[in-house]
Amino acid sequence: MSKIIQKLKSALYLVRNSSNPLSAIYKQTRKNLKQYRITYQQGKNFSYKAKAGFKFICIPESKTSVNLYIQNEWYEDIELKIAGTWLCKNDNCLDLGANIGYCSALFANKVSRQGKVIAVEASPQTSEYLDEAIRLLDLRQVTLEEGCVIDRDGFVDFMVSRDGSVDVKQSLTINPEEKEAFQKKTVKAFTINQLIEKHKILQDVALVKMDIEGAEPLALKGSHLLFDKTSLPLFIIEIYKLGLSRLSFEPKDILNFLPLDLFDIYHVNRSHPNPIPEFEYGVIYPLLNPNTYSYPWHTNIIAIPKVGKYANRKRKIQSYLPERLINNMEHE
C-alpha cells in the first residue's frame, strides 16, 4: 500500500510541476514499467528494441546498460539520427570509447553484415559487457578491440570503476576526490592508425565516433590515416572540458584537427544542468567560430566532410541541420 501511495504522490507532483503533465506522466509510467521488467527478469540479460529501431540488450549488472534501457528514448537523439542516416550498407566505422556497445549496435544495423564496426573499449569489465552484447545480438560485423586508443602503442595505466557505478567516467585520469571509486589497471594501448592497418580499412572509414573522456587529442595525434582528403569520414566527438583539462588539453586541441576548410562543424550541448541557456540542451547548432566558442562542460561535436568520397552524403542528413547551414550548403 505504501508503494501505491508513493506512486500517487509522484503523479500528483508531476501534474502540479510540469508544463505538460500528461506527457510527463506518460514518460514516468514508461520508466516505471521498464524498471518492473528489470526486476521481473531477476538479473538475467534481455533484449529490447531501441527507439532508433535497432535491437539491443539490457544487462542488469551494468548501471549504464540499465540507464540506457530506461532512458534510451532520449539518449543523444540527434547524434544517433545523423549517424544512422549517414551510414550505408558495406561501410566501415570506428566506435572509440564504445562502453557496452549501444552505438556499435546501431552502426552494425546500418552497415549490414558486409560492413565493419571496430569497437574499442579500455575497461576490462566494460569490455566483458560489450563482448556479451556482441555475442547475444549476433553482431558478427562488430570487432571488439580491448585497449586504450592514444598516440602510441604498448601499455598504459587506466582508471576503472571498482563497482561499475561510475563506468562512464573511466579514463586515463580521474578527479582526485573520486579516487576511492576507481582502481588502476594496466591495459593495452594502440593508435587509430594501427587499427586502420590491422583491419585493412585504409581510406574506407565512413564514420568515427569518439568518446574517451578527454584523451581525444592523444587519439587524434595517432590518426593521420583518417585525414586523407579523398576519404574524410564524418566525426562525432565528445568535448568534455574537465577530462581534457586533467590531461592538460583544451577543446581547441580537438578542433585543430578539424579545419573549417575541410569540415562543416556543428555542436550539441550535452551539459545538464545547462550553463549556456542560449544553446538548448540536445539541439544541434552551427559552430562557425570553434576557437572563440565558450564550451559547456559536455559538448558533442559533429564534423561533416566538405571534400572526399563521403562529402556528398551531407545531403542525406540536411533535414537534421539548422536552416542556416542548409542554406549555406545549397550555395556551395
N, C-alpha and C positions, 0 to 999 in steps of 0.2 A: 504493500500500500504506500509506503514511504517513497518508493521509486516513482510510482504513478503521480503522486503529489508533486515530486520534484520536476517531472516532465511537464506537468501542467503549469507550474511556476515559470519554467523556462519558456514555454509557449506564450504565456502572458507577457513576459519580459520582451519577447520578440515583437509582439503586437504593439506594445507601447513605445518601443525604441527604434523601430525600423520605418523607413520611408515607404517601403513596400512589404508590409507584414506577411501577405500571402506567399510571396516569393521566399521570404526569409524562413517561414515555417516549412515550406516545401523542401528547401535545401537542408534544413536541420533534420527533417524527417528522413531524408535520404541518408544523411550521415548516420543517424541512429540505426537505420536498417542495416547499413554496411557494418557497423560495429557489432550488431547482433549476429550477423553472418560470420564474422571472425570468431566470435565466442562459440557459435554452433559448430564450427569446423574443429574445435578442440586442438588448436595448434598445428593442424595439417595445412599444407600448401593447397591453394585452389586457384583456378584460372578465372578470368573475367574479361569483358570487352571494354577497353578504354574508350573515352569519348572520341578520340581521333580515329577510331574504327579498327584498331589492331588488338590482338589478343595479348594479355599479359597475365602474370601470376602475382598473387599476394602471398608473401612469406611472413607469417605472424611473428617469427623470431626477429625480423628486421623492422625497426621503427620506421625507417624510410619507406619500406615496402607498404606498411600499414597506412602511413600518411598519404602515399601516392594513391592507394586504393580508395581511401575515404575522400581525398581532395582532388582526384585526377581530373575532374571536370574543369578545374581552374589552374592546373599546373602549366605554366609557361605556354599558354594557349597560342599566342600569335607566333612564337618561335617554332612550335611544332607544326602549325599550319604551313608556314613558309617552307620548312624543311621537307614536309611531306609532299608539298606541291612541286618543289624544286627537283626532288629525286625522281629518277626514271628507272625502268627495268634495265638490269645489267650494270648499273652504276656501282662505283666503289666509294666508300666513305670511311672517315675516322671518327670514332667516338672516344675522345680523350678525357678521362675522368668519368667513366661510364657508370660508376656506382653499381646499382643492381640491374642495370640494363634497360631502363624504361625507354630511353631514346633509341638505344640499339634495336629494340624490338620494333619500334616504328620504322626505323631505317630499313631493317630487314624486310618488313612488309612491303616497302616501296621498291626495293632493288631486286626483289624476287630471288629465286634460287641461283640464278646466274651471276648475281652481284656479290660484292664482298663488303662486310662491315667489320672493321678491325676495332674491337672494344678493349680499351686499356684501363685497367684499374690496379692501383698500387696496394691497397689494403688486402692482406691475405684473407681475412674474414669476409669482407665485402665481395672479394673475388669468388669465394665459395658460393655466395648467394647468386652472383651473376652467372656462374657456371651452371647452377641449378636451374635458373630461368632459361638459359640457352637449351639445356637438355630437355626440360619439361615441355617447352614450346617448340621443340624440334627445329631450332633456328640454325640449320647447317651452314647458312651463309654468314653467320657471325663467328668470328675467331677471337677468343679471349687471349689477351696478352697481359699477363700479370707482372706489373712493374711500374716504375715511375718514368714518365717521359720528360726529359730535361735536355741539356745541351751537351751531354757526354754519355758514354756507356760505362758499365761497371756496376757498382753497388752504392746505395745511399741510405742514410737513416731516414725513416719515415715515421711520423707520429700517428698511431692508430688508436681508435676508441677502445677503452677497456671493456665496456659492456654493450657497445653498439648504439647507445643512446644519442651519441653526437657524431655519427659516422659521416655526415655531410661536411664536417669540419676537419676531417682527416687530411693532413698535409705535411709538407716538409717542416713547417714550424707552426706552433700554436701559441695562443695567448698564455702568458705566464700564469695568470690567475686560474686557468683551466687545466694546468699541468697534471693535476691528480686524476683527471678523467681520461688521460692518454698514457700510452706506453710506447717506447721506441722499438721499432722493428727494422732490421736491415733488409732492404728489398732490392731487386734488380733495377738497374737504370739503363735507358737507351734513348736514342734520338728519333725524331719523326723521320729523318732521312733513312735510318736503319729499318724502320717499319715499312717504309715505301719499297725499299730494295728487297727486303725479306719476302714481302707478299707480292712482289712483281706488279706493282700498280703505278709505276712511273708515268707521269702525265695522264693518269686516269683516275684521279681523285676528284669527285664532283662536289663533295661537301666535307667540311671539317667542323666538328663541334668540340669545343674546348672549355672545360670547367675544372680547373686543377688548383683552386684556392690560392691564387697569387703567383704560381710558378709558370704562368703563361709566357712571360718574356723568355724564360730559360728554354722552354719547349720551342718557341719560335726561332731562337738562335740556331737550333739544330734542324731547321726545316727548309733550307733553301730550295730543295727539290719541289716544294709546293708552289714556288713562286715563278715558275716558267710562264711567261706572258701568253704563251699559246694555250695554256690549260689551267688558268687560275680557278680555284674552287670557290664556292660560297663558304664563308666563315661565320659561325655563331660562337662568340667568345664571351665568357663572363668576365666582367671587370669588378673585382672585389677589392676595394681600396685597402681595407685592413690587411688582407692576405698579401697584397702587393707590398705594402709598407714593411711588413715583417721580413721581407726578402730584399728590402732597400730599393723597391721599384715604385713607379708611379704609372697611372693609366697611359701616359704618353709612350711608355716603354712597350706597350702593346700596339698602340695606334701607329707608331712609327713604321711598323711592318705592313701597314695598310694604307699606302699613299692615295690621295684623292684622285690622282690622275688614272689610277687603276681600279678603284673601287668606289661604289656609292655606299656611304656609311649611314646606318640607322642605329637608333638606340631605344631600348625598352627599360624603363625604370622598374627595378625589382626590389626596391627598398621598402620595408614595412616596419614601422610607420614611415610615411613618405616625407623626407626633409625638403623636397623641392616640389611644392604643390602645383607649380605651373606645368609640370610633366606628370600627367595622371599615371597611376600605377598600372602596368600591364599594357600600355598603349604605345604603339610604335611612332617615333618621331624622326625627322631628318637630323643628322649630325653633320652640319655643314662646316663647323669650326672645331674639330676634335681637340685641338691644343688649348682652346680657351673655355671649353665647356666645364662647368663645375659638377663633377660626377657625384651622385649619391653613393651610399656605401655599396649598393649592389646595382649593377647595370649589365644588361646583355647587349653586346654589340653584334649587329648583323651587317656583314660586308659583302656586297654583291659585285662580282667582277664586271668591269666595263669592257674588257677585251678577252680574247681567247675563245675556245670552243664552247664554253658554257655560258658565255655572256648573253646569248640570245634567249636564255631561259628566264631572264628577268621579266619578260612579258607574261610568263605563266603566273607570276606572283604579284603582278601590279595591283590586283584588287585588294591586297593586304597593305599596300603602301599609302602613305599620306598623299592627298590630292596634289600638293605642291610638287612632290617628287615625280608623280606620274606625268604631270605637265612638262617637267624638265626632260624626262625620258623621251617624250614624244618629239622633242626638238633636237634630239641627238642626231 
